[in-house]
Amino acid sequence: ADPAIRLGAVRLAGLWKVAKGVTPLAAIAADPASSDEIRSAAFEALSAMERKDAIEPLTASDRPVEVRLAAIAAAARLGIDGSADKAVGLLGQLKPGVSPTHMIAAFLDRKDGADKLTAAIEKGKPSADAAKLALRSVYELGRTDAVLVAALTKAAGLSNEVKPPTKEEIDALIAEV
């Protein structure tokens, strides 16, 4: 089928809340061969129908990373318990070049999302690299939730402290001028 028509059909199924569309939408969302655009549309449609039962199984650790990223984002939008813990667990499994920004945005768009994500970070202790990746996503989104940023900064092993330059650094700067 034409990808544009398929995408339109997926979006309409969500807008019209077509009950018979849940199984095909879940299959599209679960298919690692689906494009990011159509997978995202399928999860948006399932979210619009508030089909937690179709979304939650797709957050499982045995699913492909690209499916889990979108599923956890959809679960976060619906406030499914445990979504933040799954997000933190997934961060450590991301390969270079895979961005969690869409998933992080789903948490930050919810009223209590940043708090849940912060609690999961403090409990789950992500690796320093995973925390840096999440912190980069928070900044990419233009968000500055102080508690979340502090938790990610701590988990990343970074410091918010601005250290004054040493005498050697000052001397080097003076020599350059």
trRosetta pair geometry for C-beta under 8 A, 3 or more apart (Angstrom, degrees):
i j d omega theta_ij theta_ji phi_ij phi_ji
1 5 5.9 -110 168 78 102 113
1 6 4.9 116 106 -61 121 106
2 5 4.2 73 73 10 103 109
2 6 6.7 -175 86 -12 50 85
3 6 5.5 -55 -143 38 32 113
3 7 6.2 35 157 -21 66 105
3 35 7.1 42 -150 4 128 143
3 38 7.2 -108 -159 -57 89 128
4 7 5.7 -51 -147 35 29 112
4 8 6.4 31 153 -18 62 106
5 8 5.6 -54 -150 37 32 113
5 9 6.3 34 152 -21 65 106
6 9 5.7 -54 -148 35 30 112
6 10 6.5 32 153 -20 64 104
6 38 6.4 -3 119 -121 110 134
7 10 5.8 -53 -150 33 31 112
7 11 6.4 28 154 -16 64 106
7 37 6.4 -17 -115 130 129 110
7 38 5.5 -109 -94 -96 82 86
7 41 5.8 125 -153 4 77 170
8 11 5.8 -57 -148 38 31 109
8 12 6.2 28 156 -17 66 109
9 12 5.8 -55 -144 39 30 110
9 13 6.3 37 155 -26 64 103
10 13 5.8 -51 -151 29 29 114
10 14 6.9 24 152 -13 61 104
10 25 6.6 125 -142 -115 87 90
10 28 6.4 -122 -108 106 128 168
10 38 6.1 129 1 -156 163 80
10 41 4.5 89 111 123 128 118
10 42 5.4 -68 -161 -76 130 67
10 45 5.7 -129 169 -27 75 147
11 14 5.9 -60 -159 37 34 109
11 15 6.3 29 150 -17 69 109
11 41 5.4 -65 -67 -162 79 119
11 44 7.6 1 -115 87 71 122
11 45 6.7 -145 -116 -72 27 109
12 15 5.5 -54 -140 40 36 110
12 16 5.7 16 166 -2 71 113
12 18 7.8 38 123 -15 76 126
13 16 6.4 -64 -136 51 21 97
13 18 4.5 -77 -147 37 73 120
13 21 3.7 -175 -162 -173 126 166
13 24 7.8 -115 -132 79 168 112
13 25 6.1 -165 113 -68 143 122
13 45 5.2 37 89 -161 92 144
14 17 7.1 20 -174 -75 31 48
14 21 7.9 -119 -53 109 48 144
14 25 7.5 118 -65 -122 87 148
14 41 7.4 -144 -6 173 140 73
14 44 5.8 30 -147 111 170 78
14 45 2.6 -122 -68 -122 111 74
14 46 7.2 -63 -105 -17 104 33
14 47 7.7 20 -146 53 125 68
14 48 4.2 94 180 41 96 138
14 49 6.5 -115 -135 -27 64 94
15 45 7.8 -60 -16 -118 53 86
15 48 6.9 -36 -77 153 33 163
17 48 6.6 -128 -83 124 83 99
17 49 5.0 142 -135 -102 81 87
18 21 3.9 68 92 -6 107 120
19 22 6.3 -22 -172 -17 45 109
19 49 7.7 150 -95 -150 53 134
20 23 7.7 -44 179 25 48 98
21 24 5.7 -67 -157 52 56 104
21 25 5.3 57 148 -27 86 112
21 45 7.1 -73 126 154 129 135
22 25 5.8 -62 -144 40 24 111
22 26 6.2 25 159 -20 64 108
22 46 7.0 93 -136 -114 73 87
22 49 6.7 -136 -91 112 96 160
22 51 5.5 174 -131 -124 114 159
22 54 5.4 -142 -175 -68 100 150
23 26 5.8 -53 -145 35 28 110
23 27 6.5 29 154 -20 62 106
23 54 8.0 -134 -84 -118 37 124
24 27 5.5 -54 -148 35 35 114
24 28 6.4 36 153 -19 67 103
25 28 5.7 -51 -148 35 33 111
25 29 6.2 33 153 -18 65 108
25 42 4.8 166 -168 -156 78 90
25 45 5.3 -119 -140 91 143 126
25 46 5.5 170 129 -61 130 94
25 54 7.1 45 89 158 101 151
26 29 5.6 -55 -145 40 31 113
26 30 6.0 26 157 -17 66 112
26 42 7.6 167 -73 168 19 118
26 46 6.7 92 -76 -92 72 137
26 51 7.8 -107 -67 126 107 139
26 54 4.4 -117 -84 -167 122 109
26 55 8.0 -126 -112 -67 94 42
26 58 7.2 -155 -157 -49 85 127
27 30 5.8 -60 -142 41 28 107
27 31 6.3 38 156 -37 63 105
28 31 5.9 -51 -148 19 28 116
28 34 5.5 101 -179 -98 69 146
28 38 6.2 -96 175 145 118 105
28 39 6.9 -164 142 -101 81 53
28 42 4.2 -169 95 -91 112 150
29 34 7.2 -66 -103 43 16 164
29 39 5.7 103 -131 -153 51 72
29 42 4.0 -153 -64 114 86 128
29 43 5.3 114 -125 -62 124 76
29 46 6.5 -25 -44 -13 155 141
29 54 7.8 96 44 148 146 103
29 55 7.8 -61 139 -110 162 66
29 58 6.0 -30 125 -117 114 166
29 67 6.9 104 151 -145 69 93
29 70 6.8 -147 -160 110 93 129
29 71 7.0 107 160 -80 118 89
30 58 5.6 -126 -90 -111 86 113
30 63 7.1 -99 -143 -136 82 118
30 67 5.9 47 -139 -143 42 140
31 34 4.4 100 83 -25 100 100
31 39 7.6 -142 64 -92 75 100
31 67 7.9 151 54 -90 21 120
32 64 4.3 56 -94 21 122 164
32 66 6.2 107 -137 57 79 116
32 67 6.1 -77 -83 -38 73 111
34 38 4.9 -118 -175 85 102 109
34 39 4.4 126 109 -63 123 91
34 42 7.2 -28 179 0 161 140
35 38 4.9 83 56 14 87 98
35 39 6.7 -155 88 -6 40 89
36 39 5.7 -58 -142 40 28 111
36 40 6.0 31 158 -21 65 109
36 66 7.1 -100 -95 -169 85 120
36 70 7.8 -179 -150 -67 71 130
37 40 5.9 -56 -148 36 24 111
37 41 6.4 23 153 -17 61 108
38 41 5.4 -52 -146 37 36 114
38 42 6.3 40 152 -23 66 102
39 42 5.7 -52 -150 33 31 112
39 43 6.5 26 153 -13 64 105
39 66 7.2 58 100 144 174 102
39 67 7.1 -119 -157 -107 137 62
39 70 5.3 -156 139 -26 110 176
40 43 5.9 -57 -149 39 31 107
40 44 6.2 33 152 -21 65 106
40 70 5.9 -127 -90 -130 60 125
40 102 7.6 -86 -112 -168 121 152
41 44 5.5 -52 -145 37 32 114
41 45 6.3 35 153 -22 64 104
42 45 5.7 -52 -150 34 31 112
42 46 6.5 28 152 -15 64 105
43 46 5.6 -51 -144 39 35 110
43 47 6.1 39 153 -21 66 105
43 55 6.9 87 -142 -117 85 106
43 70 4.9 -162 -28 160 157 105
43 71 6.6 -140 -114 -89 129 45
43 73 7.0 69 141 79 150 99
43 74 4.1 -124 -179 -64 110 136
44 47 5.5 -53 -147 37 31 114
44 48 6.3 36 152 -24 64 103
44 74 7.4 -130 -69 -105 36 105
45 48 5.6 -49 -147 32 32 113
45 49 6.6 21 154 -8 63 107
46 49 5.8 -62 -150 45 32 106
46 51 4.6 -87 -166 57 81 114
46 54 5.1 -125 -147 90 127 125
46 55 5.4 150 131 -64 133 98
46 74 6.3 31 81 -172 109 147
47 50 7.1 28 -178 -80 37 39
47 51 7.7 -92 -67 37 20 74
47 55 7.1 64 -74 -74 70 147
47 74 4.9 -136 -64 -152 112 93
47 77 5.2 11 -146 92 140 134
47 78 5.9 -144 -137 -53 84 104
50 78 6.3 138 -136 -128 67 119
51 54 4.1 10 138 22 118 114
51 55 6.2 128 99 -18 74 92
52 55 5.7 -65 -141 44 34 106
52 56 5.6 36 168 -30 74 110
52 75 7.5 82 -136 -124 80 75
52 78 5.6 -171 -85 136 93 150
52 80 5.5 153 -141 -91 111 114
53 56 6.7 -37 -125 25 20 110
53 57 7.9 19 171 -12 48 102
54 57 7.4 -64 -168 29 26 102
54 58 7.6 14 148 -11 57 116
55 58 5.9 -74 -166 37 40 111
55 59 7.2 40 148 -29 73 102
55 71 5.8 160 -172 -155 77 82
55 74 4.9 -132 -143 112 134 123
55 75 5.4 174 136 -73 121 77
55 78 6.8 130 57 18 158 146
55 80 7.0 -154 97 -38 119 153
56 59 5.9 -52 -159 19 41 113
56 71 7.9 130 -111 175 12 111
56 75 6.2 98 -93 -106 62 119
56 80 5.8 -170 -89 -159 99 152
57 60 6.0 -18 -175 -18 51 116
58 63 5.7 91 -166 -104 54 165
58 67 5.7 -110 -175 159 101 106
58 68 7.2 -168 148 -94 71 48
58 70 7.9 -41 136 86 129 87
58 71 3.7 -157 110 -108 101 143
59 63 7.2 -149 171 28 3 141
59 68 5.9 88 -143 -141 45 77
59 71 4.5 -155 -71 124 67 119
59 72 5.2 106 -126 -75 106 71
59 75 5.5 2 -63 -27 142 151
59 80 7.8 -176 -13 99 156 145
59 83 7.1 -95 -133 -117 159 71
59 86 5.1 22 168 171 118 163
60 63 5.3 108 69 -14 75 102
60 68 7.7 -115 63 -101 36 104
61 68 7.6 41 -109 -104 35 146
61 89 7.1 -67 -92 135 111 134
63 67 4.6 -103 162 88 116 124
63 68 5.0 144 88 -59 111 90
63 71 6.9 28 101 11 162 151
64 67 4.7 86 64 9 83 106
64 68 7.0 -157 93 -7 39 89
65 68 5.6 -59 -144 39 31 110
65 69 6.3 38 158 -26 67 101
65 90 7.1 137 -140 -161 81 103
65 93 6.3 -156 -103 119 114 109
65 94 6.6 134 -163 -106 137 60
65 95 7.3 160 48 2 173 95
65 98 6.5 -3 135 -166 137 163
66 69 5.9 -43 -146 27 31 114
66 70 6.9 21 158 -7 60 106
66 98 7.7 -120 -80 -138 76 122
67 70 6.2 -65 -157 43 31 103
67 71 5.9 27 152 -19 69 115
68 71 5.5 -58 -136 42 31 111
68 72 5.9 30 165 -20 69 106
68 86 7.5 -136 -172 162 107 112
68 90 5.5 -173 131 -114 128 136
69 72 6.3 -58 -147 36 21 105
69 73 6.5 22 153 -18 59 109
69 90 6.8 168 -81 160 64 147
69 98 7.5 -142 -63 173 149 112
69 100 6.5 -139 -133 -120 109 67
69 102 6.7 74 156 71 108 110
69 103 5.1 -106 -164 -52 75 124
70 73 5.6 -54 -149 36 32 114
70 74 6.4 31 153 -17 66 105
70 102 7.3 -10 -96 114 63 135
70 103 7.8 -106 -74 -77 24 91
71 74 5.7 -54 -149 38 32 110
71 75 6.2 33 151 -20 66 106
72 75 5.4 -50 -142 38 34 114
72 76 6.3 40 153 -24 64 102
72 83 5.7 140 -160 -162 76 87
72 86 5.3 -155 -113 107 118 114
72 87 5.1 147 167 -80 140 80
72 90 6.3 -129 -23 2 160 154
72 103 5.4 26 89 -141 109 118
72 106 7.6 154 118 66 67 146
73 76 5.7 -52 -150 32 29 113
73 77 6.6 32 151 -21 62 103
73 102 5.5 -28 -94 132 156 88
73 103 4.5 -113 -68 -110 94 58
73 105 7.4 20 -138 65 114 81
73 106 3.8 157 -156 -25 74 152
74 77 5.7 -51 -152 32 34 113
74 78 6.6 18 154 -5 65 108
74 106 7.3 -76 -46 -139 22 153
75 78 6.0 -66 -151 46 32 101
75 80 4.0 -67 -168 41 91 130
75 83 4.2 -179 117 -104 110 120
75 86 7.4 23 76 57 152 141
76 79 7.4 38 -175 -73 32 31
76 80 7.4 -72 -63 37 26 84
76 83 4.6 176 -76 145 67 146
76 84 7.3 93 -107 -66 103 66
76 87 7.1 39 -65 -55 127 135
76 103 7.2 114 2 -169 144 67
76 106 4.0 109 79 125 126 111
76 107 4.8 -76 -166 -73 143 67
76 110 6.5 -137 160 -13 85 135
76 113 6.2 67 -180 -129 109 115
77 106 5.1 -78 -51 -159 84 105
77 109 7.1 -2 -107 81 81 123
77 110 7.0 -170 -120 -61 37 110
79 83 7.7 -142 -164 8 18 139
79 110 6.6 148 -79 -141 85 147
79 112 7.9 58 -122 58 106 111
80 83 5.0 101 75 -48 86 113
82 85 5.2 -53 -160 40 62 115
82 86 6.0 62 144 -22 82 103
83 86 5.7 -59 -150 39 33 110
83 87 6.3 37 151 -25 67 105
83 107 7.7 -179 118 -89 115 98
83 116 7.5 41 69 137 91 139
84 87 5.4 -49 -148 31 34 115
84 88 6.5 33 155 -17 65 102
84 107 6.6 91 -99 -118 90 133
84 113 7.8 167 -81 -160 111 61
84 116 4.2 -162 -42 141 149 95
84 117 4.8 -146 -137 -89 114 48
84 119 6.8 63 117 67 152 88
84 120 3.6 -167 135 -25 103 146
85 88 5.9 -54 -151 36 32 109
85 89 6.4 32 151 -18 64 108
85 120 4.8 -146 -77 -134 50 116
85 123 7.3 -44 -106 86 95 127
85 124 6.2 157 -140 -66 68 128
86 89 5.5 -55 -148 39 34 114
86 90 6.2 34 154 -21 66 107
87 90 5.8 -57 -148 36 29 110
87 91 6.7 44 152 -35 63 97
87 100 7.5 113 -167 -169 93 130
87 103 5.8 168 -131 156 109 122
87 104 7.7 129 -175 -83 135 58
87 107 6.8 -31 -48 -49 176 135
87 117 6.6 -43 80 -121 143 94
87 120 6.7 79 59 112 96 156
88 91 5.7 -38 -153 13 34 118
88 92 7.8 29 156 -12 57 97
88 117 7.6 153 -57 -156 98 68
88 120 4.6 -167 -20 141 134 108
88 121 5.7 -171 -108 -85 128 54
88 123 7.9 130 66 71 169 83
88 124 3.9 114 126 71 143 161
88 126 5.3 -129 -168 -60 88 111
88 130 7.8 90 -166 144 60 134
89 92 6.7 -63 -171 30 35 105
89 93 7.4 16 145 -8 65 114
89 124 6.5 -113 -59 -153 67 140
90 93 5.6 -71 -157 41 45 109
90 94 6.9 62 150 -48 75 90
90 100 7.4 140 109 -111 108 125
90 103 7.5 -94 87 175 140 171
91 94 6.1 -39 -159 -2 35 115
91 100 6.1 -23 -106 -56 80 164
91 126 5.1 -8 84 -138 131 143
91 127 7.9 -164 114 38 98 82
91 130 3.8 101 133 -170 104 112
91 131 7.5 76 145 -61 145 39
91 133 6.3 169 -164 74 97 120
91 134 5.6 -23 -128 -51 141 114
92 126 5.6 -159 -56 -150 100 86
92 127 5.1 106 -118 6 102 107
92 129 7.9 99 -125 75 63 93
92 130 4.4 -49 -78 -66 60 149
94 98 4.6 -144 -166 83 98 116
94 100 6.2 -97 -71 -48 157 104
94 130 7.1 127 30 -117 105 85
94 133 6.4 -177 70 150 141 168
95 98 5.2 78 58 -1 72 120
99 102 7.3 93 109 -1 95 83
99 133 7.8 -163 -132 -174 52 102
99 137 6.6 141 -176 -94 89 105
100 103 4.7 -57 -172 47 79 116
100 104 5.5 83 126 -27 92 100
100 133 6.2 83 17 137 115 109
100 134 6.2 -31 76 -95 137 69
100 137 5.4 -71 81 -62 81 158
101 104 5.7 -56 -142 39 30 110
101 105 6.1 36 156 -25 65 106
101 137 4.1 -164 -95 -139 65 100
101 140 5.4 -54 -118 82 130 139
101 141 6.5 168 -161 -54 95 98
102 105 5.7 -51 -149 31 28 116
102 106 6.9 35 151 -26 60 100
103 106 5.8 -48 -158 23 34 114
103 107 7.4 28 149 -12 61 100
104 107 6.0 -57 -162 35 39 108
104 108 6.3 28 149 -13 71 111
104 117 7.5 83 -139 -139 72 158
104 134 6.0 152 -92 -150 132 78
104 137 4.2 118 25 127 155 134
104 138 6.2 -109 164 -68 142 65
104 141 6.7 -140 106 -25 111 143
105 108 5.7 -62 -142 44 34 107
105 109 6.0 38 158 -27 69 108
105 137 7.7 -114 -38 167 76 107
105 141 5.5 175 -92 -109 90 137
106 109 6.0 -53 -146 30 26 113
106 110 7.4 24 154 -18 57 103
106 113 7.3 -159 122 -144 53 147
107 110 6.2 -62 -163 29 36 107
107 113 3.7 165 178 175 58 112
107 114 6.5 121 139 -70 98 43
107 116 6.7 -133 -152 71 110 103
107 117 4.6 74 166 -50 153 130
108 113 5.6 -132 -64 100 16 129
108 114 5.6 51 -112 -68 66 93
108 117 7.8 -34 -60 8 68 151
108 138 7.3 142 -69 -124 144 79
108 141 6.3 116 61 130 160 159
108 143 5.3 -62 -161 -101 151 170
108 145 6.8 -150 -126 -20 103 134
108 148 7.9 -99 -95 23 98 176
109 113 6.5 40 53 10 45 161
110 113 3.3 112 58 -41 99 111
110 116 7.9 -8 88 22 131 126
112 115 5.1 -57 -169 45 70 117
112 116 5.8 71 134 -25 88 103
113 116 5.8 -58 -146 37 30 108
113 117 6.1 26 159 -16 67 109
114 117 5.7 -56 -145 40 30 110
114 118 6.1 35 154 -23 65 106
114 143 8.0 -155 -92 164 128 137
114 145 4.3 -127 -154 -158 151 168
114 147 7.0 111 143 68 110 102
114 148 4.7 -91 -167 -45 98 134
115 118 5.7 -52 -146 35 29 113
115 119 6.4 29 155 -18 63 105
115 147 7.3 22 -101 90 63 142
116 119 5.8 -53 -148 36 31 111
116 120 6.4 29 153 -18 64 107
117 120 5.7 -55 -148 38 32 111
117 121 6.3 35 152 -22 65 105
117 148 6.1 28 91 -122 111 117
118 121 5.7 -54 -149 33 31 112
118 122 6.4 26 155 -15 65 106
118 145 7.8 -123 -56 129 121 126
118 147 5.2 2 -117 128 160 102
118 148 4.8 -111 -74 -93 101 67
118 151 4.8 150 -146 -1 82 157
119 122 5.9 -56 -147 39 30 109
119 123 6.1 22 156 -12 65 112
120 123 5.7 -60 -142 45 30 107
120 124 5.3 11 166 -6 69 122
121 124 6.2 -60 -122 48 21 98
121 125 7.8 94 172 -71 50 23
121 126 6.2 -50 -138 2 77 107
121 131 7.2 97 -154 -112 117 99
121 134 7.7 -161 -101 100 127 163
121 148 7.6 108 13 -146 148 69
121 151 4.6 107 94 144 133 125
121 152 6.3 -64 -159 -74 159 64
121 155 5.8 -100 176 -38 106 151
122 125 7.8 12 179 -62 22 63
122 151 5.6 -80 -58 -139 88 123
125 155 6.7 -177 -147 -128 47 104
126 130 4.0 -111 168 93 117 126
126 131 5.0 150 87 -56 112 82
126 134 7.2 77 77 -2 164 137
126 155 5.4 51 57 171 84 139
127 130 4.5 93 54 7 81 104
127 131 6.9 -149 91 -5 41 86
128 131 5.8 -57 -148 38 30 110
128 132 6.3 33 153 -21 65 105
128 155 6.9 -176 -104 142 48 62
128 156 5.1 89 -158 -152 70 43
128 157 4.7 -18 -119 5 125 115
129 132 5.7 -52 -148 34 32 112
129 133 6.5 34 152 -21 64 104
130 133 5.7 -52 -151 33 32 114
130 134 6.5 29 152 -15 65 105
130 155 7.8 -59 83 140 87 122
131 134 5.7 -54 -148 39 33 110
131 135 6.1 37 152 -22 66 107
131 152 4.9 167 -171 -161 91 69
131 153 7.8 -168 155 -56 121 10
131 155 3.6 -180 -99 104 151 106
131 156 3.8 -144 104 -63 116 76
131 157 7.9 125 67 2 138 69
132 135 5.5 -53 -144 37 31 114
132 136 6.3 37 153 -23 64 102
132 152 7.9 142 -78 169 25 99
132 156 4.6 112 -63 -132 73 123
132 158 7.5 112 -94 -33 91 124
133 136 5.8 -50 -151 32 29 113
133 137 6.7 32 149 -20 61 104
134 137 5.5 -52 -153 33 36 115
134 138 6.6 40 149 -22 66 100
134 152 5.4 -135 95 -127 108 128
135 138 5.6 -48 -151 30 35 113
135 139 6.6 29 152 -12 65 105
135 149 6.9 88 -133 -137 92 67
135 152 4.2 160 -75 141 94 132
135 153 6.6 102 -110 -70 141 59
135 156 5.9 -37 -12 -42 143 149
135 158 7.8 24 -70 21 179 145
136 139 5.9 -59 -152 41 32 108
136 140 6.2 38 149 -25 67 106
137 140 5.4 -50 -144 33 32 115
137 141 6.4 29 157 -17 64 106
138 141 6.0 -62 -156 37 28 109
138 143 5.2 -90 -171 73 75 101
138 144 7.6 112 153 -90 106 34
138 145 7.2 -99 -156 34 126 92
138 148 6.5 178 -117 121 148 120
138 149 6.3 -170 123 -87 154 83
138 152 6.7 179 0 19 145 166
139 142 7.5 44 -180 -74 37 26
139 143 7.7 -111 -84 52 22 62
143 148 8.0 -3 128 72 117 139
144 149 6.2 -9 -161 -37 56 146
145 148 4.1 41 95 24 115 116
145 149 6.2 159 80 -17 58 88
146 149 5.8 -59 -141 40 26 110
146 150 6.1 28 159 -21 64 108
147 150 5.7 -53 -147 35 28 112
147 151 6.5 28 154 -18 63 105
148 151 5.8 -55 -148 36 31 109
148 152 6.3 25 156 -13 66 109
149 152 5.8 -58 -144 42 30 108
149 153 6.0 34 155 -24 66 109
150 153 5.7 -52 -141 36 28 113
150 154 6.3 29 157 -18 62 106
150 160 7.5 -36 -113 -36 76 140
151 154 5.9 -55 -150 36 28 110
151 155 6.3 24 154 -15 64 110
152 155 5.6 -56 -142 41 32 110
152 156 6.0 30 156 -19 66 110
153 156 5.8 -59 -145 39 27 110
153 158 4.8 -88 -162 72 76 104
153 159 7.4 116 165 -96 111 11
153 160 6.0 36 162 -51 160 94
154 157 7.8 38 174 -68 31 28
154 158 7.8 -88 -64 52 18 67
165 169 3.9 -124 -172 92 104 129
165 170 5.3 131 113 -55 123 79
165 173 7.4 5 171 -11 165 135
166 169 4.7 98 51 6 74 102
166 170 7.1 -136 96 -4 40 86
167 170 5.7 -55 -149 37 33 112
167 171 6.2 34 152 -20 66 106
168 171 5.6 -53 -146 37 31 112
168 172 6.3 33 153 -21 64 106
169 172 5.6 -52 -147 35 31 113
169 173 6.5 33 153 -19 63 104
170 173 5.7 -55 -151 36 32 111
170 174 6.3 31 152 -18 66 106
171 174 5.7 -54 -146 37 31 111
171 175 6.3 34 153 -22 65 106
172 175 5.7 -52 -147 34 30 113
172 176 6.7 34 152 -23 62 102
173 176 5.7 -53 -154 29 33 112
173 177 6.8 23 153 -13 65 105
174 177 6.0 -61 -153 38 34 105
